[in-house]
């Protein structure tokens, strides 16, 4: 009986150590994917499929809808959306003075407006977070960072710039325009808006005129 208890305890301890090592490895991999001084470009999807052979998407212009649908998942429901970045509003470097932080020196805020339309998949659904996958790049194709502010907004934020609304319900055919703020280096304006499709697919891409 004693030997049986030891084997059971030993197995549990081994399993616990193995789980801890697995968790530590996963955390390290997650940290390595983060980049940028403030926040990373649009995040990866909750579920993706490796399709390395997929033909690259054509670069579109602002106002043109995506030629393929993209999936957004929440609470067990997956909707298929067309994505249409509409415009980029450029602020001034002095707009960041109110933050009173030297790390924002040399940056300019921009506000990106993106329309999403639920065209297929599960409906109705809630929790479609459109802007979490939206990114901005400069002319040399370098991703910039999103300006994340907890519980406040810049005074210069446009009045019609509406953040993602987690509780908003989407029915089939519904479309909503969302908006978020990003930081571009002074002298390097936003040249592209992107929409991430996970780790294994090239992002959708639009040029900013």
C-alpha positions as MATLAB code, in Angstrom:
seq = 'XXXXXXXXXXXXXXXXXXXXXXXXXXXXXXXXXXXXXXXXXXXXXXXXXXXXXXXXXXXXXXXXXXXXXXXXXXXXXXXXXXXXXXXXXXXXXXXXXXXXXXXXXXXXXXXXXXXXXXXXXXXXXXXXXXXXXXXXXXXXXXXXXXXXXXXXXXXXXXXXXXXXXXXXXXXXXXXXXXXXXXXXXXXXXXXXXXXXXXXXXXXXXXXXX';
ca = [
       0.000    0.000    0.000;
       2.789    2.409    0.891;
       4.546    1.738   -2.410;
       1.311    2.430   -4.301;
       0.913    5.792   -2.540;
       4.497    6.710   -3.444;
       3.986    5.895   -7.124;
       0.807    7.966   -7.276;
       2.451   10.902   -5.518;
       5.545   10.647   -7.698;
       3.412   10.619  -10.858;
       1.497   13.702   -9.747;
       4.723   15.538   -8.919;
       6.207   14.644  -12.297;
       3.051   15.796  -14.080;
       3.059   19.058  -12.104;
       6.698   19.752  -13.004;
       6.036   18.935  -16.660;
       3.019   21.293  -16.710;
       5.096   24.049  -15.126;
       7.835   23.642  -17.748;
       5.237   23.704  -20.546;
       3.646   26.881  -19.149;
       7.057   28.558  -18.824;
       7.934   27.663  -22.418;
       4.604   29.017  -23.700;
       5.093   32.264  -21.741;
       8.590   32.752  -23.160;
       7.288   32.218  -26.700;
       4.528   34.751  -26.110;
       6.969   37.347  -24.821;
       9.218   36.880  -27.841;
       6.337   37.767  -30.172;
       5.833   41.175  -28.526;
       7.549   44.136  -30.180;
       7.469   47.922  -30.272;
       7.959   50.526  -27.528;
       4.299   50.741  -26.484;
       2.192   47.936  -27.963;
       2.307   45.459  -30.822;
       0.602   45.601  -34.185;
      -2.769   43.921  -34.666;
      -2.925   40.657  -32.676;
      -3.196   37.094  -33.857;
      -6.508   35.328  -34.260;
      -7.743   32.942  -31.581;
      -7.713   30.132  -34.135;
      -5.697   29.935  -37.352;
      -4.906   27.384  -40.011;
      -1.511   27.114  -41.695;
      -1.885   27.939  -45.384;
       1.613   28.901  -46.447;
       0.725   28.266  -50.097;
      -2.087   30.829  -50.107;
      -1.590   33.463  -52.810;
      -0.678   36.890  -51.408;
      -3.475   39.404  -51.195;
      -3.480   42.420  -53.462;
      -2.760   45.719  -51.705;
      -5.971   47.739  -51.745;
      -6.704   51.415  -51.223;
      -8.604   52.979  -48.349;
     -12.322   52.624  -48.962;
     -12.019   49.299  -50.794;
     -13.480   46.261  -48.965;
     -11.371   43.187  -48.380;
     -11.632   40.660  -51.197;
     -11.838   37.800  -48.686;
     -13.771   37.524  -45.475;
     -11.969   37.294  -42.152;
     -13.189   35.460  -39.080;
     -13.765   37.009  -35.659;
     -14.611   34.661  -32.804;
     -16.198   35.336  -29.418;
     -18.083   33.200  -26.895;
     -18.112   30.159  -29.153;
     -19.456   31.992  -32.185;
     -17.493   32.807  -35.315;
     -18.622   35.448  -37.770;
     -17.200   36.129  -41.215;
     -16.581   39.802  -41.886;
     -15.518   42.018  -44.744;
     -13.109   44.729  -43.592;
     -12.891   48.230  -45.078;
     -10.426   50.773  -43.640;
     -11.968   54.116  -44.469;
      -9.684   56.967  -43.447;
      -6.762   58.058  -41.321;
      -6.941   61.320  -39.362;
      -3.534   62.786  -38.513;
      -2.971   64.704  -35.302;
      -0.027   66.820  -34.135;
       2.971   65.952  -31.988;
       1.768   68.539  -29.465;
      -1.425   66.494  -28.955;
       0.685   64.149  -26.819;
       1.966   66.896  -24.499;
      -0.946   66.321  -22.130;
       0.441   62.863  -21.344;
       3.488   64.502  -19.714;
       5.777   61.630  -20.593;
       9.087   61.960  -22.431;
       8.619   58.604  -24.175;
       6.015   60.208  -26.450;
       8.438   62.838  -27.769;
       8.967   62.449  -31.491;
       5.643   60.725  -32.105;
       2.410   61.858  -33.752;
      -1.048   60.393  -33.063;
      -3.239   59.153  -35.904;
      -6.787   57.833  -35.727;
      -7.758   54.974  -38.023;
     -11.391   54.315  -38.988;
     -12.338   50.782  -40.071;
     -15.729   49.472  -41.160;
     -16.600   45.802  -40.589;
     -19.634   43.993  -42.013;
     -20.913   40.604  -40.825;
     -21.662   38.723  -44.030;
     -21.689   35.059  -42.966;
     -21.079   32.624  -40.139;
     -22.731   32.662  -36.737;
     -25.309   35.386  -36.220;
     -26.318   37.143  -34.160;
     -23.103   37.454  -32.183;
     -21.477   39.878  -29.774;
     -17.905   40.700  -28.873;
     -16.521   41.230  -32.387;
     -13.390   43.247  -31.571;
     -12.451   44.727  -34.921;
      -9.610   47.061  -33.988;
      -7.563   44.495  -32.082;
      -6.366   43.127  -35.447;
      -5.798   46.494  -37.152;
      -2.277   47.821  -37.588;
      -0.520   50.775  -39.200;
       2.776   50.780  -41.101;
       5.100   53.472  -42.410;
       6.291   53.752  -46.029;
       9.264   51.464  -45.253;
       6.725   48.841  -44.105;
       7.639   49.126  -40.420;
       4.728   48.480  -38.000;
       3.952   51.348  -35.643;
       2.348   51.081  -32.236;
      -1.154   51.501  -30.965;
      -1.774   54.147  -28.310;
      -3.451   52.306  -25.457;
      -4.898   54.516  -22.733;
      -6.797   53.110  -19.789;
      -9.898   55.063  -18.828;
      -9.041   58.219  -20.753;
      -8.604   59.661  -24.243;
      -6.564   62.433  -25.758;
      -8.386   65.767  -25.822;
      -7.680   65.870  -29.549;
      -9.420   62.566  -30.268;
     -12.106   63.128  -32.955;
     -15.638   63.111  -31.565;
     -16.772   60.460  -34.072;
     -13.929   58.049  -33.256;
     -15.830   55.155  -31.645;
     -13.879   52.397  -29.903;
     -14.739   48.708  -30.146;
     -17.951   47.961  -28.256;
     -17.690   44.472  -26.684;
     -21.406   44.309  -25.866;
     -22.610   45.367  -29.327;
     -24.757   42.804  -31.109;
     -24.080   41.987  -34.744;
     -26.798   40.534  -36.961;
     -26.102   39.210  -40.433;
     -25.722   42.179  -42.752;
     -24.873   44.620  -39.942;
     -21.871   46.872  -40.363;
     -20.196   49.181  -37.862;
     -17.304   51.606  -38.088;
     -14.760   51.458  -35.287;
     -11.753   53.652  -34.594;
      -8.475   53.485  -32.655;
      -5.407   55.671  -32.148;
      -1.847   54.835  -33.176;
       1.549   56.520  -32.921;
       3.721   57.210  -35.957;
       7.211   58.733  -35.868;
       7.422   62.403  -36.788;
       8.362   62.666  -40.439;
       7.171   59.131  -41.211;
       3.427   59.290  -41.878;
       1.091   56.315  -41.942;
       1.416   54.683  -45.361;
      -0.513   51.426  -44.880;
      -3.377   50.083  -42.792;
      -3.242   46.337  -42.150;
      -5.546   43.687  -40.774;
      -3.917   40.666  -39.150;
      -5.103   37.163  -40.090;
      -3.007   35.244  -37.602;
       0.540   33.950  -37.592;
       0.355   31.944  -40.807;
      -1.187   34.355  -43.284;
      -0.011   37.670  -44.634;
      -2.114   40.555  -43.286;
      -4.613   42.302  -45.496;
      -3.164   45.653  -46.565;
      -4.437   49.029  -47.740;
      -2.470   52.064  -48.926;
      -3.101   55.454  -47.333;
      -3.335   58.181  -49.970;
];
